[in-house]
């Protein structure tokens, strides 16, 4: 999931100037400072109302990756499962 978030945010927006300031493709796991620039955007319910999606923003721009969560009933109540990444 973290690799999808990195590719959809830092990796997708790095131009020649930013690339020198951004973690290299093989260093994103060691330098997680880029996570500070991610935020959650709008939430949308799926068609069956059993799952919802959260948009992800990087530097206040919506990126192509969403997080998916499932709402599951249990004997003790309801739980949220996930997240998964969606492109």
TORSESE-510946 format. One record per atom (N, C-alpha, C): atom name; x, y, z. Coordinates in Angstrom, 2 decimals. Atoms other than C-alpha are relative to their C-alpha. Layout:
<sites>
site|x|y|z
CA|X|Y|Z;
...
</sites>
This chain:
<sites>
site|x|y|z
N|0.82|-1.17|0.00;
CA|0.00|0.00|0.00;
C|0.88|1.25|0.00;
N|-0.88|-1.17|-0.03;
CA|2.79|2.45|0.86;
C|0.67|0.24|-1.34;
N|-0.64|-0.17|1.31;
CA|4.47|1.79|-2.48;
C|-0.98|0.64|-0.98;
N|1.01|-0.61|0.87;
CA|1.21|2.65|-4.30;
C|-0.18|1.48|0.33;
N|0.12|-1.41|-0.40;
CA|0.88|5.88|-2.29;
C|1.21|0.80|-0.46;
N|-1.20|-0.71|0.44;
CA|4.50|6.82|-3.03;
C|-0.02|0.21|-1.51;
N|0.02|-0.10|1.47;
CA|4.14|6.08|-6.76;
C|-1.05|0.99|-0.47;
N|1.07|-0.89|0.41;
CA|0.86|7.99|-6.98;
C|0.17|1.43|0.45;
N|-0.19|-1.37|-0.49;
CA|2.13|11.04|-5.12;
C|1.38|0.52|-0.39;
N|-1.36|-0.50|0.25;
CA|5.89|11.71|-5.03;
C|0.49|-0.45|-1.37;
N|-0.49|0.53|1.26;
CA|6.73|9.45|-7.97;
C|-0.67|0.62|-1.21;
N|0.74|-0.55|1.14;
CA|4.00|10.86|-10.23;
C|0.22|1.50|-0.17;
N|-0.10|-1.45|0.10;
CA|4.63|14.51|-9.41;
C|1.43|0.52|-0.09;
N|-1.40|-0.44|0.02;
CA|8.43|14.58|-9.43;
C|0.41|0.41|-1.41;
N|-0.56|-0.44|1.27;
CA|9.75|16.69|-12.27;
C|1.52|0.11|0.18;
N|-1.47|-0.04|-0.06;
CA|13.43|17.37|-12.97;
C|0.50|0.72|1.25;
N|-0.45|-0.76|-1.17;
CA|13.72|19.95|-10.19;
C|-0.34|-0.71|1.29;
N|0.43|0.68|-1.22;
CA|11.71|18.01|-7.58;
C|0.71|-1.32|0.19;
N|-0.59|1.33|-0.09;
CA|13.39|14.71|-8.37;
C|1.25|0.00|0.88;
N|-1.20|-0.05|-0.82;
CA|16.60|15.84|-6.70;
C|-0.33|0.14|1.49;
N|0.41|-0.16|-1.39;
CA|14.66|16.63|-3.50;
C|-0.84|-1.17|0.48;
N|0.88|1.10|-0.34;
CA|12.45|13.52|-3.56;
C|0.82|-1.26|0.24;
N|-0.72|1.25|-0.20;
CA|13.47|10.12|-2.25;
C|0.07|-0.80|-1.30;
N|-0.14|0.85|1.19;
CA|14.78|7.80|-4.97;
C|-0.98|-1.15|0.09;
N|0.99|1.08|0.06;
CA|12.51|4.98|-6.07;
C|0.34|-1.13|0.96;
N|-0.38|1.08|-0.89;
CA|14.51|2.50|-4.01;
C|0.20|0.46|1.45;
N|-0.22|-0.53|-1.35;
CA|14.77|4.78|-0.95;
C|-1.29|0.42|0.70;
N|1.25|-0.47|-0.59;
CA|11.08|5.53|-0.32;
C|-0.34|-0.70|1.30;
N|0.29|0.74|-1.23;
CA|10.91|2.85|2.39;
C|0.83|0.49|1.18;
N|-0.89|-0.45|-1.08;
CA|13.80|4.31|4.38;
C|-0.30|1.44|0.41;
N|0.30|-1.40|-0.28;
CA|12.81|7.98|4.13;
C|-1.50|0.22|-0.19;
N|1.46|-0.12|0.07;
CA|9.11|8.26|4.96;
C|-0.49|1.44|0.21;
N|0.39|-1.40|-0.21;
CA|9.11|12.07|5.24;
C|-1.09|0.45|-0.98;
N|1.02|-0.35|0.99;
CA|6.92|12.24|2.11;
C|-1.42|-0.27|0.51;
N|1.32|0.28|-0.56;
CA|4.03|10.81|4.17;
C|-0.63|1.23|0.66;
N|0.51|-1.22|-0.65;
CA|3.72|14.19|5.93;
C|-0.80|0.86|-0.97;
N|0.69|-0.82|0.99;
CA|2.43|15.70|2.68;
C|-1.26|-0.66|-0.55;
N|1.23|0.68|0.40;
CA|-0.40|13.17|2.24;
C|-1.12|0.37|0.96;
N|1.17|-0.29|-0.82;
CA|-3.90|13.86|3.51;
C|-1.19|-0.73|-0.61;
N|1.21|0.63|0.51;
CA|-7.36|12.36|3.14;
C|-0.92|1.06|-0.59;
N|0.97|-0.89|0.64;
CA|-9.87|13.96|0.78;
C|-1.40|-0.48|0.29;
N|1.40|0.39|-0.15;
CA|-13.53|13.09|0.22;
C|-0.14|-1.50|0.22;
N|0.37|1.39|-0.21;
CA|-15.12|9.83|1.33;
C|-1.22|-0.30|-0.86;
N|1.11|0.40|0.85;
CA|-17.47|7.95|-1.00;
C|-0.40|-1.42|0.35;
N|0.51|1.34|-0.26;
CA|-19.69|4.95|-0.24;
C|-0.08|-0.78|-1.30;
N|0.16|0.88|1.14;
CA|-19.66|1.97|-2.62;
C|-1.48|-0.27|-0.28;
N|1.40|0.26|0.41;
CA|-22.80|0.78|-4.40;
C|-0.77|-0.85|0.99;
N|0.70|0.91|-0.91;
CA|-23.60|-1.88|-1.80;
C|-0.03|0.53|1.43;
N|-0.10|-0.59|-1.34;
CA|-22.95|0.38|1.23;
C|0.75|-0.89|0.98;
N|-0.80|0.84|-0.88;
CA|-20.61|-2.30|2.59;
C|1.46|0.43|0.00;
N|-1.37|-0.49|0.05;
CA|-17.44|-0.39|1.72;
C|-0.01|1.48|-0.37;
N|-0.14|-1.41|0.38;
CA|-16.22|3.17|1.28;
C|1.43|0.25|-0.44;
N|-1.29|-0.39|0.56;
CA|-13.34|4.90|-0.44;
C|0.37|1.38|0.52;
N|-0.51|-1.30|-0.41;
CA|-11.19|7.79|0.71;
C|0.99|0.48|-1.05;
N|-0.97|-0.60|0.91;
CA|-9.46|10.07|-1.78;
C|1.24|0.36|0.80;
N|-1.26|-0.38|-0.63;
CA|-5.83|10.80|-1.02;
C|0.54|1.21|-0.73;
N|-0.59|-1.18|0.61;
CA|-4.23|14.19|-1.61;
C|1.49|0.06|0.34;
N|-1.42|-0.25|-0.20;
CA|-0.55|15.05|-2.01;
C|0.23|1.46|-0.34;
N|-0.17|-1.45|0.17;
CA|0.33|18.71|-1.53;
C|-1.29|0.64|-0.48;
N|1.35|-0.54|0.24;
CA|-3.42|19.50|-1.62;
C|-0.57|-0.33|-1.37;
N|0.52|0.44|1.30;
CA|-3.89|17.82|-5.04;
C|-0.45|-1.45|0.12;
N|0.49|1.37|-0.03;
CA|-6.05|14.70|-5.37;
C|0.86|-0.85|-0.93;
N|-0.83|0.88|0.82;
CA|-3.89|11.83|-6.61;
C|-0.86|-1.16|-0.51;
N|0.73|1.08|0.67;
CA|-4.90|8.76|-8.62;
C|-0.21|-1.22|0.89;
N|0.12|1.13|-0.91;
CA|-4.83|6.47|-5.57;
C|-1.09|0.30|1.03;
N|0.99|-0.09|-1.06;
CA|-7.80|5.90|-3.25;
C|0.22|-1.15|0.97;
N|-0.05|1.06|-0.99;
CA|-7.97|3.87|-0.06;
C|-1.40|-0.60|0.13;
N|1.29|0.66|-0.13;
CA|-10.75|1.29|0.20;
C|-0.11|-0.70|1.35;
N|0.26|0.62|-1.29;
CA|-12.29|0.05|3.46;
C|-1.32|-0.77|-0.08;
N|1.22|0.78|-0.05;
CA|-14.91|-2.60|4.16;
C|-0.58|0.07|1.40;
N|0.71|0.01|-1.28;
CA|-17.52|-2.45|6.93;
C|-0.56|-1.41|0.17;
N|0.40|1.39|-0.19;
CA|-18.07|-5.94|8.36;
C|-0.70|-0.18|1.34;
N|0.66|0.29|-1.28;
CA|-20.58|-7.11|10.97;
C|0.72|-1.15|0.72;
N|-0.55|1.07|-0.84;
CA|-19.24|-9.23|13.85;
C|-0.97|-0.23|1.15;
N|0.84|0.26|-1.17;
CA|-20.79|-10.72|16.97;
C|0.03|1.15|0.99;
N|-0.17|-1.11|-0.94;
CA|-19.49|-7.74|18.94;
C|-0.45|1.34|-0.58;
N|0.39|-1.26|0.64;
CA|-20.73|-5.08|16.47;
C|0.52|0.06|-1.41;
N|-0.53|-0.21|1.36;
CA|-19.14|-3.67|13.33;
C|1.48|0.31|0.08;
N|-1.42|-0.31|0.09;
CA|-15.50|-3.47|12.30;
C|0.30|0.57|-1.37;
N|-0.48|-0.54|1.26;
CA|-13.68|-1.56|9.61;
C|1.24|-0.81|-0.38;
N|-1.13|0.79|0.49;
CA|-11.31|-3.73|7.54;
C|0.64|0.73|-1.16;
N|-0.74|-0.65|1.08;
CA|-8.68|-2.55|5.11;
C|1.18|0.72|0.60;
N|0.38|-0.50|1.32;
CA|-7.27|-0.44|3.73;
C|0.64|-0.78|-1.14;
N|-0.60|0.47|1.24;
CA|-6.60|-1.51|0.21;
C|0.22|1.23|-0.86;
N|-0.22|-1.14|0.89;
CA|-5.27|0.78|-2.51;
C|-0.66|-0.28|-1.34;
N|0.69|0.08|1.28;
CA|-7.19|1.46|-5.69;
C|0.57|1.07|-0.91;
N|-0.49|-0.98|0.99;
CA|-5.97|3.19|-8.85;
C|-1.14|0.40|-0.88;
</sites>
